[in-house]
Amino acid sequence: MDIQTITSDYMSRLVRAIMCSMKSIALSLALLSAVSLGAAAESVSGTVVDVMCRAKDLAGHTRQCAVTCAKGGFGVVTADGKFLKFDEAGNAKTLAALKGLSKEKDLKARVTGTLDGDLIKVDAIDFQP
């Protein structure tokens, strides 16, 4: 074997290895972007209410009632009347926020999280003054 044959064989293997690596990187990036698109956070605004009182008068619903009925969990009623239930972490965040809230009624908030049907996995909750 001469040096030219060895070099040609080596280059051929190197090119195949690089191409294989590039395909793996491209596939990884495609999967990562698909996962990112599927789990994008959204913001919804509405009235925060405990699950047990979601069908009652929302404007008159009190902070004290929501704190008292916290065991059933919380959710937000959007402007179009849709009720989105919070996940467990969202329930804990909401309860903590309600306990520190000075407002007694009309508990409007902006909720940021990931929607999964009628459930929202809450990242943040921001009560409006």
PAFI-251577 format. One record per residue: residue number from 1; residue in three letters; z negated, x, y negated of N, C-alpha, C in turn. Coordinates in nm, 4 decimals. Example, Ala and Ser with C-alpha at 12.3 -4.5 7.8 and 13.67 -1.06 7.14 Angstrom:
{rec 1; 'ALA'; {-0.7800; 1.3190; 0.5690}; {-0.7800; 1.2300; 0.4500}; {-0.7800; 1.3200; 0.3300}}
{rec 2; 'SER'; {-0.7080; 1.2850; 0.2250}; {-0.7140; 1.3670; 0.1060}; {-0.7870; 1.2900; -0.0030}}
//
This chain:
{rec 1; 'MET'; {0.0000; 0.0832; 0.1169}; {0.0000; 0.0000; 0.0000}; {0.0000; 0.0882; -0.1239}}
{rec 2; 'ASP'; {0.0814; 0.0468; -0.2148}; {0.0845; 0.1227; -0.3390}; {0.0005; 0.0508; -0.4446}}
{rec 3; 'ILE'; {-0.0204; 0.1138; -0.5546}; {-0.1060; 0.0631; -0.6616}; {-0.0508; -0.0652; -0.7221}}
{rec 4; 'GLN'; {0.0813; -0.0790; -0.7270}; {0.1417; -0.1979; -0.7848}; {0.1122; -0.3205; -0.6985}}
{rec 5; 'THR'; {0.1155; -0.3094; -0.5684}; {0.0849; -0.4195; -0.4776}; {-0.0609; -0.4602; -0.4901}}
{rec 6; 'ILE'; {-0.1500; -0.3618; -0.4965}; {-0.2935; -0.3895; -0.5104}; {-0.3204; -0.4589; -0.6433}}
{rec 7; 'THR'; {-0.2605; -0.4115; -0.7504}; {-0.2800; -0.4696; -0.8828}; {-0.2257; -0.6115; -0.8876}}
{rec 8; 'SER'; {-0.1114; -0.6348; -0.8294}; {-0.0513; -0.7674; -0.8269}; {-0.1385; -0.8653; -0.7493}}
{rec 9; 'ASP'; {-0.1901; -0.8228; -0.6344}; {-0.2783; -0.9075; -0.5530}; {-0.4077; -0.9382; -0.6290}}
{rec 10; 'TYR'; {-0.4634; -0.8379; -0.6941}; {-0.5860; -0.8542; -0.7705}; {-0.5644; -0.9529; -0.8866}}
{rec 11; 'MET'; {-0.4538; -0.9390; -0.9569}; {-0.4230; -1.0262; -1.0703}; {-0.4040; -1.1706; -1.0243}}
{rec 12; 'SER'; {-0.3404; -1.1871; -0.9112}; {-0.3184; -1.3206; -0.8571}; {-0.4521; -1.3894; -0.8257}}
{rec 13; 'ARG'; {-0.5445; -1.3167; -0.7643}; {-0.6768; -1.3718; -0.7332}; {-0.7557; -1.4010; -0.8602}}
{rec 14; 'LEU'; {-0.7445; -1.3134; -0.9564}; {-0.8150; -1.3305; -1.0826}; {-0.7666; -1.4561; -1.1553}}
{rec 15; 'VAL'; {-0.6358; -1.4761; -1.1586}; {-0.5799; -1.5941; -1.2243}; {-0.6274; -1.7212; -1.1543}}
{rec 16; 'ARG'; {-0.6283; -1.7211; -1.0204}; {-0.6764; -1.8380; -0.9451}; {-0.8235; -1.8659; -0.9744}}
{rec 17; 'ALA'; {-0.9042; -1.7626; -0.9834}; {-1.0472; -1.7789; -1.0116}; {-1.0687; -1.8356; -1.1523}}
{rec 18; 'ILE'; {-0.9921; -1.7866; -1.2474}; {-1.0036; -1.8360; -1.3851}; {-0.9612; -1.9819; -1.3921}}
{rec 19; 'MET'; {-0.8532; -2.0185; -1.3275}; {-0.8052; -2.1564; -1.3271}; {-0.9082; -2.2500; -1.2633}}
{rec 20; 'CYS'; {-0.9685; -2.2069; -1.1582}; {-1.0704; -2.2873; -1.0901}; {-1.1909; -2.3075; -1.1826}}
{rec 21; 'SER'; {-1.2315; -2.2025; -1.2511}; {-1.3430; -2.2115; -1.3452}; {-1.3100; -2.3059; -1.4595}}
{rec 22; 'MET'; {-1.1882; -2.2997; -1.5103}; {-1.1472; -2.3864; -1.6204}; {-1.1468; -2.5329; -1.5772}}
{rec 23; 'LYS'; {-1.1043; -2.5605; -1.4546}; {-1.1060; -2.6976; -1.4034}; {-1.2498; -2.7481; -1.3934}}
{rec 24; 'SER'; {-1.3396; -2.6639; -1.3477}; {-1.4806; -2.7030; -1.3364}; {-1.5403; -2.7330; -1.4732}}
{rec 25; 'ILE'; {-1.5088; -2.6502; -1.5709}; {-1.5594; -2.6728; -1.7065}; {-1.5035; -2.8027; -1.7635}}
{rec 26; 'ALA'; {-1.3760; -2.8269; -1.7455}; {-1.3128; -2.9487; -1.7966}; {-1.3740; -3.0726; -1.7319}}
{rec 27; 'LEU'; {-1.3977; -3.0675; -1.6023}; {-1.4586; -3.1802; -1.5315}; {-1.6006; -3.2034; -1.5811}}
{rec 28; 'SER'; {-1.6761; -3.0978; -1.6007}; {-1.8135; -3.1099; -1.6515}; {-1.8160; -3.1736; -1.7895}}
{rec 29; 'LEU'; {-1.7265; -3.1306; -1.8768}; {-1.7191; -3.1880; -2.0109}; {-1.6806; -3.3357; -2.0073}}
{rec 30; 'ALA'; {-1.5892; -3.3712; -1.9205}; {-1.5478; -3.5111; -1.9077}; {-1.6641; -3.5973; -1.8603}}
{rec 31; 'LEU'; {-1.7388; -3.5507; -1.7629}; {-1.8544; -3.6259; -1.7131}; {-1.9628; -3.6383; -1.8192}}
{rec 32; 'LEU'; {-1.9865; -3.5324; -1.8922}; {-2.0869; -3.5333; -1.9969}; {-2.0511; -3.6328; -2.1062}}
{rec 33; 'SER'; {-1.9263; -3.6364; -2.1463}; {-1.8859; -3.7303; -2.2510}; {-1.8917; -3.8740; -2.2005}}
{rec 34; 'ALA'; {-1.8620; -3.8973; -2.0746}; {-1.8715; -4.0323; -2.0186}; {-2.0160; -4.0795; -2.0162}}
{rec 35; 'VAL'; {-2.1078; -3.9928; -1.9810}; {-2.2499; -4.0277; -1.9799}; {-2.2975; -4.0536; -2.1222}}
{rec 36; 'SER'; {-2.2555; -3.9736; -2.2163}; {-2.2961; -3.9906; -2.3560}; {-2.2467; -4.1233; -2.4117}}
{rec 37; 'LEU'; {-2.1259; -4.1616; -2.3800}; {-2.0714; -4.2874; -2.4292}; {-2.1445; -4.4066; -2.3703}}
{rec 38; 'GLY'; {-2.1865; -4.3983; -2.2476}; {-2.2529; -4.5093; -2.1817}; {-2.3946; -4.5320; -2.2291}}
{rec 39; 'ALA'; {-2.4571; -4.4330; -2.2889}; {-2.5970; -4.4455; -2.3271}; {-2.6170; -4.4265; -2.4769}}
{rec 40; 'ALA'; {-2.5254; -4.4752; -2.5557}; {-2.5368; -4.4597; -2.7003}; {-2.6433; -4.5529; -2.7555}}
{rec 41; 'ALA'; {-2.7249; -4.5010; -2.8449}; {-2.8292; -4.5816; -2.9072}; {-2.7670; -4.6783; -3.0076}}
{rec 42; 'GLU'; {-2.8267; -4.7960; -3.0154}; {-2.7831; -4.8983; -3.1088}; {-2.9022; -4.9429; -3.1903}}
{rec 43; 'SER'; {-2.8759; -4.9996; -3.3055}; {-2.9816; -5.0572; -3.3877}; {-2.9589; -5.2069; -3.3993}}
{rec 44; 'VAL'; {-3.0660; -5.2820; -3.3813}; {-3.0623; -5.4266; -3.4003}; {-3.1763; -5.4642; -3.4941}}
{rec 45; 'SER'; {-3.1533; -5.5668; -3.5722}; {-3.2562; -5.6162; -3.6630}; {-3.2892; -5.7594; -3.6273}}
{rec 46; 'GLY'; {-3.4137; -5.7955; -3.6511}; {-3.4566; -5.9312; -3.6235}; {-3.6071; -5.9434; -3.6357}}
{rec 47; 'THR'; {-3.6591; -6.0504; -3.5789}; {-3.8022; -6.0774; -3.5846}; {-3.8670; -6.0353; -3.4541}}
{rec 48; 'VAL'; {-3.9697; -5.9519; -3.4645}; {-4.0427; -5.9064; -3.3461}; {-4.1447; -6.0133; -3.3103}}
{rec 49; 'VAL'; {-4.1497; -6.0446; -3.1820}; {-4.2391; -6.1494; -3.1332}; {-4.2814; -6.1155; -2.9911}}
{rec 50; 'ASP'; {-4.4003; -6.1632; -2.9519}; {-4.4410; -6.1463; -2.8125}; {-4.3612; -6.2434; -2.7266}}
{rec 51; 'VAL'; {-4.3451; -6.2105; -2.6012}; {-4.2614; -6.2886; -2.5097}; {-4.3070; -6.4340; -2.5013}}
{rec 52; 'MET'; {-4.4374; -6.4559; -2.5009}; {-4.4905; -6.5918; -2.4847}; {-4.4582; -6.6822; -2.6037}}
{rec 53; 'CYS'; {-4.4376; -6.6262; -2.7212}; {-4.4153; -6.7061; -2.8428}; {-4.2716; -6.7016; -2.8932}}
{rec 54; 'ARG'; {-4.1797; -6.6525; -2.8137}; {-4.0432; -6.6318; -2.8645}; {-3.9705; -6.7610; -2.9009}}
{rec 55; 'ALA'; {-4.0135; -6.8748; -2.8472}; {-3.9463; -7.0011; -2.8775}; {-4.0157; -7.0770; -2.9901}}
{rec 56; 'LYS'; {-4.1214; -7.0216; -3.0463}; {-4.1962; -7.0883; -3.1540}; {-4.1376; -7.0534; -3.2903}}
{rec 57; 'ASP'; {-4.2010; -7.1052; -3.3951}; {-4.1612; -7.0780; -3.5330}; {-4.1803; -6.9297; -3.5620}}
{rec 58; 'LEU'; {-4.0717; -6.8554; -3.5733}; {-4.0790; -6.7110; -3.5888}; {-4.1339; -6.6681; -3.7251}}
{rec 59; 'ALA'; {-4.0963; -6.7393; -3.8301}; {-4.1429; -6.7017; -3.9639}; {-4.2941; -6.7184; -3.9764}}
{rec 60; 'GLY'; {-4.3507; -6.8143; -3.9044}; {-4.4947; -6.8390; -3.9099}; {-4.5738; -6.7639; -3.8041}}
{rec 61; 'HIS'; {-4.5051; -6.6944; -3.7158}; {-4.5733; -6.6207; -3.6088}; {-4.6529; -6.5054; -3.6695}}
{rec 62; 'THR'; {-4.7785; -6.4924; -3.6300}; {-4.8645; -6.3927; -3.6939}; {-4.8744; -6.2625; -3.6152}}
{rec 63; 'ARG'; {-4.9095; -6.1589; -3.6880}; {-4.9332; -6.0276; -3.6279}; {-5.0484; -6.0373; -3.5287}}
{rec 64; 'GLN'; {-5.1544; -6.1116; -3.5653}; {-5.2705; -6.1250; -3.4781}; {-5.2331; -6.1910; -3.3449}}
{rec 65; 'CYS'; {-5.1490; -6.2923; -3.3498}; {-5.1038; -6.3579; -3.2271}; {-5.0264; -6.2591; -3.1402}}
{rec 66; 'ALA'; {-4.9389; -6.1818; -3.2025}; {-4.8592; -6.0843; -3.1275}; {-4.9486; -5.9806; -3.0603}}
{rec 67; 'VAL'; {-5.0498; -5.9329; -3.1318}; {-5.1413; -5.8339; -3.0751}; {-5.2227; -5.8967; -2.9609}}
{rec 68; 'THR'; {-5.2676; -6.0205; -2.9800}; {-5.3461; -6.0895; -2.8778}; {-5.2642; -6.1147; -2.7509}}
{rec 69; 'CYS'; {-5.1371; -6.1461; -2.7678}; {-5.0501; -6.1792; -2.6532}; {-4.9692; -6.0586; -2.6040}}
{rec 70; 'ALA'; {-5.0114; -5.9387; -2.6356}; {-4.9346; -5.8172; -2.6058}; {-4.9112; -5.7934; -2.4571}}
{rec 71; 'LYS'; {-4.9975; -5.8441; -2.3707}; {-4.9825; -5.8183; -2.2270}; {-4.8501; -5.8672; -2.1713}}
{rec 72; 'GLY'; {-4.7954; -5.9730; -2.2306}; {-4.6674; -6.0261; -2.1847}; {-4.5483; -5.9450; -2.2309}}
{rec 73; 'GLY'; {-4.5717; -5.8541; -2.3252}; {-4.4637; -5.7715; -2.3773}; {-4.4058; -5.8294; -2.5044}}
{rec 74; 'PHE'; {-4.3126; -5.7546; -2.5625}; {-4.2518; -5.7918; -2.6897}; {-4.1002; -5.7915; -2.6778}}
{rec 75; 'GLY'; {-4.0402; -5.8432; -2.7822}; {-3.8954; -5.8398; -2.7944}; {-3.8576; -5.8681; -2.9371}}
{rec 76; 'VAL'; {-3.7291; -5.8724; -2.9631}; {-3.6787; -5.9020; -3.0972}; {-3.5796; -6.0175; -3.0861}}
{rec 77; 'VAL'; {-3.5933; -6.1135; -3.1785}; {-3.4984; -6.2245; -3.1872}; {-3.4021; -6.1902; -3.2994}}
{rec 78; 'THR'; {-3.2754; -6.1761; -3.2643}; {-3.1734; -6.1376; -3.3622}; {-3.1316; -6.2576; -3.4471}}
{rec 79; 'ALA'; {-3.0534; -6.2324; -3.5506}; {-3.0086; -6.3384; -3.6419}; {-2.9323; -6.4489; -3.5697}}
{rec 80; 'ASP'; {-2.8630; -6.4138; -3.4612}; {-2.7872; -6.5151; -3.3866}; {-2.8712; -6.5846; -3.2789}}
{rec 81; 'GLY'; {-3.0038; -6.5594; -3.2785}; {-3.0945; -6.6280; -3.1867}; {-3.1114; -6.5625; -3.0509}}
{rec 82; 'LYS'; {-3.0488; -6.4491; -3.0287}; {-3.0591; -6.3806; -2.8994}; {-3.1927; -6.3058; -2.8904}}
{rec 83; 'PHE'; {-3.2588; -6.3167; -2.7761}; {-3.3857; -6.2474; -2.7540}; {-3.3613; -6.1247; -2.6673}}
{rec 84; 'LEU'; {-3.3996; -6.0087; -2.7196}; {-3.3881; -5.8830; -2.6456}; {-3.5281; -5.8340; -2.6136}}
{rec 85; 'LYS'; {-3.5605; -5.8306; -2.4865}; {-3.6936; -5.7883; -2.4417}; {-3.7036; -5.6362; -2.4473}}
{rec 86; 'PHE'; {-3.8219; -5.5858; -2.4852}; {-3.8450; -5.4417; -2.4923}; {-3.8860; -5.3866; -2.3562}}
{rec 87; 'ASP'; {-3.8541; -5.2615; -2.3323}; {-3.9021; -5.1920; -2.2129}; {-4.0506; -5.1581; -2.2326}}
{rec 88; 'GLU'; {-4.1151; -5.1052; -2.1301}; {-4.2592; -5.0767; -2.1369}; {-4.2937; -4.9791; -2.2488}}
{rec 89; 'ALA'; {-4.2147; -4.8744; -2.2647}; {-4.2397; -4.7784; -2.3726}; {-4.2246; -4.8465; -2.5085}}
{rec 90; 'GLY'; {-4.1289; -4.9351; -2.5196}; {-4.1092; -5.0103; -2.6436}; {-4.2256; -5.1032; -2.6723}}
{rec 91; 'ASN'; {-4.2808; -5.1632; -2.5671}; {-4.3990; -5.2486; -2.5842}; {-4.5152; -5.1677; -2.6403}}
{rec 92; 'ALA'; {-4.5367; -5.0478; -2.5882}; {-4.6459; -4.9619; -2.6362}; {-4.6231; -4.9201; -2.7813}}
{rec 93; 'LYS'; {-4.4999; -4.8839; -2.8163}; {-4.4683; -4.8450; -2.9541}; {-4.4890; -4.9625; -3.0494}}
{rec 94; 'THR'; {-4.4474; -5.0810; -3.0059}; {-4.4606; -5.1996; -3.0897}; {-4.6068; -5.2357; -3.1116}}
{rec 95; 'LEU'; {-4.6861; -5.2317; -3.0063}; {-4.8283; -5.2640; -3.0190}; {-4.8968; -5.1678; -3.1160}}
{rec 96; 'ALA'; {-4.8685; -5.0396; -3.1032}; {-4.9274; -4.9409; -3.1941}; {-4.8846; -4.9674; -3.3384}}
{rec 97; 'ALA'; {-4.7575; -4.9996; -3.3588}; {-4.7078; -5.0271; -3.4939}; {-4.7705; -5.1542; -3.5502}}
{rec 98; 'LEU'; {-4.7840; -5.2575; -3.4681}; {-4.8442; -5.3833; -3.5130}; {-4.9898; -5.3645; -3.5532}}
{rec 99; 'LYS'; {-5.0617; -5.2843; -3.4790}; {-5.2031; -5.2606; -3.5106}; {-5.2194; -5.1917; -3.6457}}
{rec 100; 'GLY'; {-5.1226; -5.1116; -3.6864}; {-5.1295; -5.0425; -3.8140}; {-5.0593; -5.1156; -3.9273}}
{rec 101; 'LEU'; {-5.0031; -5.2313; -3.8983}; {-4.9257; -5.3072; -3.9965}; {-5.0186; -5.3943; -4.0818}}
{rec 102; 'SER'; {-4.9937; -5.3975; -4.2126}; {-5.0757; -5.4824; -4.3000}; {-5.0154; -5.6218; -4.3166}}
{rec 103; 'LYS'; {-4.8884; -5.6358; -4.2907}; {-4.8193; -5.7644; -4.3033}; {-4.8670; -5.8585; -4.1932}}
{rec 104; 'GLU'; {-4.8935; -5.9846; -4.2271}; {-4.9457; -6.0803; -4.1282}; {-4.8385; -6.1688; -4.0660}}
{rec 105; 'LYS'; {-4.7318; -6.2021; -4.1381}; {-4.6299; -6.2950; -4.0872}; {-4.4904; -6.2401; -4.1119}}
{rec 106; 'ASP'; {-4.3919; -6.3098; -4.0552}; {-4.2509; -6.2742; -4.0744}; {-4.2280; -6.1275; -4.0386}}
{rec 107; 'LEU'; {-4.2502; -6.0967; -3.9119}; {-4.2512; -5.9589; -3.8611}; {-4.1102; -5.9077; -3.8332}}
{rec 108; 'LYS'; {-4.0356; -5.8856; -3.9389}; {-3.8979; -5.8368; -3.9267}; {-3.8988; -5.6861; -3.9072}}
{rec 109; 'ALA'; {-3.8059; -5.6399; -3.8216}; {-3.7999; -5.4967; -3.7927}; {-3.6587; -5.4566; -3.7544}}
{rec 110; 'ARG'; {-3.6367; -5.3277; -3.7632}; {-3.5128; -5.2668; -3.7129}; {-3.5527; -5.1888; -3.5881}}
{rec 111; 'VAL'; {-3.4865; -5.2188; -3.4782}; {-3.5178; -5.1565; -3.3498}; {-3.3990; -5.0723; -3.3066}}
{rec 112; 'THR'; {-3.4253; -4.9471; -3.2757}; {-3.3205; -4.8569; -3.2304}; {-3.3469; -4.8230; -3.0842}}
{rec 113; 'GLY'; {-3.2430; -4.8354; -3.0017}; {-3.2584; -4.8055; -2.8602}; {-3.1293; -4.8290; -2.7847}}
{rec 114; 'THR'; {-3.1409; -4.8289; -2.6540}; {-3.0263; -4.8455; -2.5658}; {-3.0315; -4.9825; -2.5007}}
{rec 115; 'LEU'; {-2.9259; -5.0596; -2.5203}; {-2.9186; -5.1937; -2.4619}; {-2.8763; -5.1873; -2.3156}}
{rec 116; 'ASP'; {-2.9438; -5.2685; -2.2355}; {-2.9095; -5.2825; -2.0943}; {-2.9207; -5.4306; -2.0622}}
{rec 117; 'GLY'; {-2.8135; -5.5045; -2.0902}; {-2.8174; -5.6497; -2.0746}; {-2.9032; -5.7096; -2.1851}}
{rec 118; 'ASP'; {-3.0091; -5.7836; -2.1454}; {-3.1012; -5.8437; -2.2424}; {-3.2265; -5.7600; -2.2610}}
{rec 119; 'LEU'; {-3.2242; -5.6365; -2.2148}; {-3.3370; -5.5440; -2.2288}; {-3.2959; -5.4313; -2.3224}}
{rec 120; 'ILE'; {-3.3866; -5.3931; -2.4112}; {-3.3594; -5.2782; -2.4967}; {-3.4641; -5.1712; -2.4697}}
{rec 121; 'LYS'; {-3.4151; -5.0527; -2.4384}; {-3.5023; -4.9371; -2.4175}; {-3.5261; -4.8777; -2.5560}}
{rec 122; 'VAL'; {-3.6434; -4.9042; -2.6101}; {-3.6734; -4.8757; -2.7502}; {-3.6978; -4.7262; -2.7726}}
{rec 123; 'ASP'; {-3.6214; -4.6709; -2.8671}; {-3.6450; -4.5347; -2.9140}; {-3.7361; -4.5368; -3.0354}}
{rec 124; 'ALA'; {-3.7130; -4.6340; -3.1259}; {-3.7920; -4.6420; -3.2482}; {-3.7955; -4.7865; -3.2971}}
{rec 125; 'ILE'; {-3.9056; -4.8206; -3.3630}; {-3.9186; -4.9525; -3.4257}; {-3.9691; -4.9311; -3.5663}}
{rec 126; 'ASP'; {-3.9027; -4.9958; -3.6623}; {-3.9368; -4.9789; -3.8019}; {-3.9542; -5.1176; -3.8644}}
{rec 127; 'PHE'; {-4.0795; -5.1548; -3.8904}; {-4.1066; -5.2850; -3.9522}; {-4.0694; -5.2824; -4.0990}}
{rec 128; 'GLN'; {-4.0091; -5.3932; -4.1446}; {-3.9691; -5.4034; -4.2839}; {-4.0876; -5.4537; -4.3659}}
{rec 129; 'PRO'; {-4.0981; -5.4061; -4.4908}; {-4.2111; -5.4501; -4.5750}; {-4.2024; -5.5959; -4.6121}}
//
